[in-house]
Every structure is written in C-alpha cells, then in structure tokens.
C-alpha cells in the first residue's frame, strides 16, 4: 500500500515526533533504522534521506517509517538524521580527477569587460544557479556557483549551512542567461537549452564559521550526478593552480563579478549581469569594516566599494574572476579569484567593498577534496 505523504508532512513529523533515541549531537555515531552504522548529520546532508524525500512517486509505508525513525537529534531548529556513512561527513570525494587546462577552461565566445551591464549570450559559461527544494512542492534558486570541472561546482558554504533547515540542496542549472525564457536568443543566434544536473553530495569546508555577521572559510564543493560536456554555453572556469598566480599581489587590480544578483534571501535580475570591480588590500578593507567590528583575514579578498556597484551584480556563492595570461603563455583566460561571500546589507555602499573567499588560499583544499 502506498501512502500519499508529502515531503513537507514528513519534515513536519521529523520536527515534532518524540523518541528516546534522539539524544545525539551532530557527528555522533548512531544506528540507522535498518541497523547500519551511521553518523548523526544535518538532514539535508544525508543523500539517503534526501533521495526519499525527493521521490517522484508516493512513499511506501516502510520508507515513511524509515524517514521518521532516522531522526537522531536536533541542532537549534535543524533536524539531525542518522545517515549510513562509514565515516563522518566526507572530507573528500575519493575519485581522482584532473582539472581542465586553460583553453579547456576559462574561454568564452567573447571577452567584453564593461561595468554594470547585461552580458551577451555565452558570456561566463561557468556560472551556475543552485536550486533548492523548499517543502510543499516548491523549488527556488537562491545562490550561485561556478563550474570548475565536468562534475564539480564551487559555491559558498553559507549557501549550504546558512539556508533554512527544511531546504534540500537539489540541483544546479548551467547555461542560463535570461531566467524568463526557455531558449535564449541574441540577434539570430540561439543558445542551447539550460542543463539541470542533480547534486549527488557536497563537502563544506571543515573550518567554515560565522562571526558577527561575517563568514569565514566560506566555500563548499558540490559533486554532480552526471558528467557535463563542455559547449559554447557551458564550460568550466580555470583555477589559479600556478604558484606565481597564487602569490600575486592583487591590490589595485581589477576583477569581474557576474550573475543574477541572487542571494539566499532574494533575487534581483532576470538577466545575467556583469561588472568590473577594483580589488582592495586587506588592511584597507579591514578599516572599511571597523565600524561594524568585522575582522578581515588573509583567506578573504575584498573588491568593489563604488557607490551603486558591487557584488549585487553577482550571486552569493558566485565567482569573482580575472582575465589574465596563464603560466608561461601570452594567451589569456578567465581564472577564479574569489567566491562571493558577504557585504553590507545595503550593498553598493560607497567606500565599503564586498568580501569574497580568496581562491588562491583554497585551491589546495579543492584539489585535495576532489582527489
């Protein structure tokens, strides 16, 4: 017999049902309802539970019972579930990969760099939009990301840990330009349809934390369920793997931010926008945030600070990019300099930059996590 129980009802049951076995804390060892060794994790971090909640068909009585009995505790308002991990939340994916090389990554149809304007079709083909399942059969895009490999997307940790506990990180959309159209066209050229790819799992940086409204080590890596082939409209960006690129002093130089202005709380544009922004030194950036008592560390990068121009043009979790020559070459490609992290609530405030996760400080973590 099938039970017509929606994911929303099951999430409500998980939040209200009481039991003696729910005295565990995050990352405690536990036994799953089918008596496997498990770890007590945030519900959305458990792919076993997530797949059941996202089923297109009705749940069986056994599946419904499994979900309810999987609850092992709470952390604040978030539900914890006993997930059949052989270890705690994965710190790496364990499948050796090779990053794409410049030319395979970082190339797009044109390389226009202008301020505060609508992009052209095919610009920044590595931009991703992250979709969440939000209960009551509702879905929404609330963060951005950046494709770095055929099966991996980078985003901000706060786009995983900072969203409501009932949201499930569901899939990424690639190849988007105008969010109101099924097929994007410019003059006589039309792009391929967007590609939606399910997220298999993710790893949040183990030292991510939030303090005084700021996010630190704000980076997460999403693994996709399918391999994404490169096209003119979907292509990875390059990472700064060369030592000279990682050591480069970026103060006073320029970078580009692009996206739809999406955050975990709002969305402001139907068209992909881009903007060139100046990069700040960290001391000057720290001075700009003195009044709100925020610390700026070496793992962060600041950019913007011009009135009305900021990462409002980009997305939380989206890319801050530089168009530069690759190591030992005169050819220029797009490299990832940062990931949009946070700023003042009133973004685009004169004299106060946006804050990004500095990619040169996390390239090794990305490589280690992927491999």
C-alpha atoms as one frame of an Amber mdcrd trajectory, in Angstrom:
protein
   0.000   0.000   0.000   1.304   3.459  -0.955   0.955   6.389   1.432   0.368
   9.787  -0.154   2.617  11.578   2.327   4.350  14.685   1.023   7.941  15.623
   1.906   6.520  18.647   3.744   4.429  16.408   6.027   7.404  14.136   6.676
   9.591  17.096   7.559   6.898  18.240   9.974   6.816  14.764  11.524  10.588
  14.815  11.869  10.362  18.120  13.665   7.631  17.112  16.122   7.817  13.353
  16.724   9.422  12.416  20.071  11.594   9.435  20.931  14.175   8.342  23.496
  16.865   7.728  20.864  17.104  11.394  19.912  19.709  12.480  22.450  22.586
  12.597  19.959  24.615  15.568  18.782  25.952  16.482  15.352  28.518  13.903
  14.096  27.826  11.401  16.921  27.842   7.759  15.876  24.399   6.167  15.581
  22.480   3.172  14.197  20.203   3.690  11.202  16.622   2.337  11.237  17.878
  -0.739   9.329  20.679  -1.194  11.915  23.630   0.060   9.866  26.494   2.022
  11.395  25.809   5.701  10.784  26.599   9.282  11.711  24.154  11.863  13.056
  24.206  14.702  10.483  22.053  17.563   9.239  19.107  16.016   7.407  19.953
  17.723   4.115  23.491  16.277   4.282  22.165  12.712   4.109  21.682  11.638
   0.487  19.731   8.520   1.571  17.039  10.615   3.265  17.205  13.351   0.649
  16.516  10.880  -2.166  13.470   9.514  -0.352  12.075  12.998   0.272  12.580
  13.924  -3.385  10.911  10.787  -4.817   8.509  11.492  -7.659   6.285   8.569
  -6.640   4.445   8.073  -3.355   6.422   6.670  -0.444   5.737   3.212   0.852
   4.814   2.673   4.491   8.326   1.306   5.083  10.009   4.346   3.513   7.871
   6.724   5.529   8.673   4.829   8.709  12.406   4.855   7.862  12.453   8.652
   7.465  10.671   9.273  10.765  12.817   6.781  12.692  16.033   8.182  11.183
  15.840  11.312  13.308  18.663  11.265  15.836  18.598  14.747  17.317  18.359
  18.454  16.648  20.793  21.324  16.385  18.925  24.526  17.059  15.962  24.406
  14.686  17.692  21.944  12.339  16.748  18.255  12.259  19.539  15.677  12.509
  19.208  12.286  10.826  21.184   9.076  11.275  22.819   8.591   7.908  24.580
   5.364   6.800  28.057   6.869   6.481  31.044   4.619   7.056  32.695   7.721
   8.473  31.682  11.245   9.391  30.646  13.667   6.680  33.078  13.162   3.792
  36.078  15.451   3.720  36.963  14.406   0.193  35.230  12.636  -2.688  37.876
   9.974  -3.217  37.742   9.890  -7.011  40.966  11.155  -8.645  40.287  13.895
 -11.179  42.344  16.172 -13.374  41.469  19.823 -13.616  40.858  21.181 -17.120
  43.746  23.154 -18.640  43.491  26.754 -19.894  41.687  26.602 -23.206  39.553
  23.732 -21.957  38.626  26.086 -19.101  38.335  29.854 -18.914  37.385  30.500
 -22.551  34.178  32.069 -23.813  32.744  33.312 -27.090  33.784  36.915 -26.450
  35.729  38.762 -23.778  33.952  42.074 -23.263  34.621  43.689 -19.877  32.280
  46.559 -19.079  30.639  47.901 -15.964  27.198  47.207 -14.627  25.612  45.897
 -17.812  23.722  42.948 -19.223  26.005  40.216 -20.549  25.901  38.776 -24.029
  24.853  35.246 -24.879  27.617  32.804 -23.991  29.384  35.117 -21.550  30.712
  33.428 -18.389  29.565  29.906 -19.337  30.783  28.582 -15.962  28.101  30.384
 -13.966  25.727  28.064 -12.149  22.482  28.613 -10.266  21.706  26.433  -7.258
  18.153  25.188  -6.853  16.629  24.141  -3.528  13.597  22.050  -2.675  11.673
  24.092  -0.101   8.726  21.868   1.010   5.130  21.969  -0.251   6.488  21.034
  -3.686   8.154  24.444  -4.017  11.541  24.989  -5.613  13.707  28.090  -5.741
  17.065  29.406  -6.934  18.745  31.259  -4.101  22.517  31.076  -4.665  25.055
  30.916  -7.409  28.045  28.726  -8.071  30.829  28.215 -10.569  31.636  25.151
 -12.683  35.300  24.149 -12.235  35.209  20.605 -13.642  32.794  18.398 -15.578
  31.417  17.046 -12.273  32.123  19.763  -9.702  30.689  23.171  -8.836  32.076
  25.554  -6.229  29.821  27.731  -4.086  29.823  29.465  -0.714  29.498  27.401
   2.466  26.757  29.755   3.664  24.685  28.666   0.653  24.607  25.204   2.276
  24.765  25.868   6.008  23.035  29.253   6.042  19.710  28.343   4.422  16.604
  27.152   6.331  16.981  23.649   7.740  13.975  22.383   5.752  15.580  23.262
   2.388  17.257  20.473   0.436  20.157  21.335  -1.887  18.720  19.820  -5.039
  20.394  20.600  -8.365  22.405  23.130 -10.353  21.352  24.875 -13.530  24.003
  25.546 -16.164  23.822  27.558 -19.382  21.334  30.152 -18.095  21.123  33.695
 -19.485  17.562  35.036 -19.210  15.662  33.326 -16.405  12.293  34.105 -18.026
  12.990  32.257 -21.287  13.265  28.579 -22.143  15.601  29.268 -25.076  17.857
  32.344 -25.079  18.493  34.121 -28.381  20.522  37.178 -29.380  20.112  38.549
 -32.879  19.992  35.356 -34.970  21.954  33.193 -32.526  20.211  30.931 -30.037
  21.830  29.137 -27.122  21.345  25.515 -26.199  18.643  24.766 -23.603  19.745
  25.089 -19.979  21.045  21.956 -18.305  19.769  20.942 -14.869  22.001  18.452
 -13.045  21.236  16.807  -9.714  23.679  17.307  -6.851  24.936  13.960  -5.556
  26.680  15.229  -2.438  28.731  18.140  -1.179  31.596  18.982   1.141  31.547
  22.183   3.191  34.955  23.470   4.273  35.563  21.901   7.697  36.636  25.238
   9.210  33.678  27.281   7.967  32.186  29.522  10.640  30.133  32.678  11.012
  31.007  35.522  13.393  29.478  38.984  13.814  27.600  38.594  10.541  30.734
  37.655   8.578  31.526  34.282   7.018  34.988  32.712   7.171  36.376  29.833
   5.083  33.145  30.331   3.168  33.488  27.695   0.471  31.825  24.388  -0.434
  32.231  21.885  -3.254  29.240  20.228  -4.932  29.522  16.921  -6.765  27.180
  16.473  -9.736  25.296  13.291 -10.581  26.278  13.469 -14.264  29.329  14.442
 -16.281  28.777  17.781 -18.026  30.228  18.087 -21.516  31.669  21.472 -22.494
  29.817  23.580 -25.067  29.902  27.253 -26.080  27.369  27.912 -23.298  28.575
  25.556 -20.567  32.286  25.420 -19.771  34.431  25.382 -16.593  36.494  28.311
 -15.351  40.207  27.841 -14.574  41.572  27.688 -11.030  44.766  29.538 -10.008
  46.988  26.469  -9.590  50.319  28.062 -10.607  52.471  29.329  -7.731  53.005
  32.753  -9.305  49.257  33.289  -9.694  48.589  32.316  -6.089  51.323  34.612
  -4.790  50.347  37.615  -6.929  49.502  40.845  -5.107  46.069  41.790  -6.438
  45.721  45.147  -4.653  44.744  47.888  -7.107  43.969  45.472  -9.920  40.541
  44.698 -11.312  38.276  41.688 -11.417  34.817  40.917 -12.753  31.736  39.699
 -10.931  28.720  38.305 -12.762  25.348  36.741 -12.031  21.695  37.486 -11.443
  22.041  39.157  -8.047  20.719  36.095  -6.228  21.290  35.616  -2.523  19.871
  33.131  -0.067  17.199  35.799   0.651  16.404  37.493  -2.637  16.821  37.689
  -6.395  17.059  40.935  -8.307  17.546  40.335 -12.032  16.160  38.061 -14.725
  19.210  38.690 -16.922  22.811  37.726 -16.267  24.742  40.898 -15.371  28.440
  41.674 -15.041  30.567  44.388 -13.522  34.259  45.218 -13.236  35.347  45.985
  -9.664  38.642  47.195  -8.105  40.467  44.866  -5.702  41.434  46.148  -2.248
  44.302  45.412   0.092  43.170  43.618   3.223  44.309  46.363   5.616  42.214
  48.972   3.808  39.325  46.519   3.685  39.560  45.877   7.432  39.476  49.642
   8.051  36.274  49.906   5.991  34.572  47.388   8.298  35.867  48.826  11.591
  32.513  50.398  12.485  30.731  47.029  12.306  33.592  45.214  14.076  34.364
  42.670  11.393  37.762  41.049  11.044  39.180  40.574   7.548  41.649  37.684
   7.272  44.176  36.560   4.675  41.739  33.957   3.358  39.443  36.747   2.182
  39.587  39.149  -0.744  37.780  42.486  -0.989  36.501  44.187  -4.128  34.115
  46.958  -5.120  33.336  49.884  -2.866  31.950  52.154  -5.581  28.517  53.646
  -4.965  25.821  51.537  -6.579  28.305  48.977  -7.913  29.072  45.811  -6.008
  28.524  42.065  -5.901  24.818  42.904  -6.003  25.587  42.237  -9.671  26.675
  38.738  -8.748  25.292  35.935  -6.661  26.059  34.547  -3.233  28.447  31.698
  -3.988  29.149  33.015  -7.477  32.547  33.850  -9.000  34.888  36.823  -8.828
  37.005  36.441 -11.978  40.191  37.736 -13.602  41.038  37.627 -17.313  44.789
  37.002 -17.355  47.548  35.098 -19.112  48.131  31.555 -17.926  51.536  30.472
 -16.651  54.215  30.805 -19.346  51.770  31.829 -22.049  50.623  35.016 -23.757
  47.108  33.637 -24.175  44.577  34.991 -21.687  41.838  33.030 -19.982  39.382
  33.533 -17.147  40.560  32.408 -13.718  38.627  32.210 -10.463  39.909  34.817
  -7.982  37.173  34.553  -5.367  33.736  33.335  -4.354  31.062  35.864  -3.348
  30.760  35.698   0.441  29.216  38.726   2.185  28.963  42.508   2.403  26.871
  45.191   3.998  23.115  44.606   3.783  22.939  47.781   1.705  25.329  46.618
  -0.986  26.938  49.119  -3.308  27.741  51.463  -0.405  30.494  53.926  -1.284
  33.770  53.119   0.441  32.767  49.639   1.626  33.753  46.685  -0.590  32.195
  43.270  -0.884  34.056  40.371   0.716  34.983  37.218  -1.186  36.594  33.912
  -0.297  40.145  34.231  -1.687  40.566  31.361  -4.139  44.371  31.234  -4.016
  44.085  30.213  -0.351  41.682  27.352  -1.072  42.933  25.831  -4.341  44.820
  23.117  -2.445  41.714  22.317  -0.393  39.668  21.976  -3.583  42.240  19.682
  -5.182  42.569  17.546  -2.045  38.796  17.328  -1.660  38.296  16.265  -5.266
  41.128  13.733  -5.199
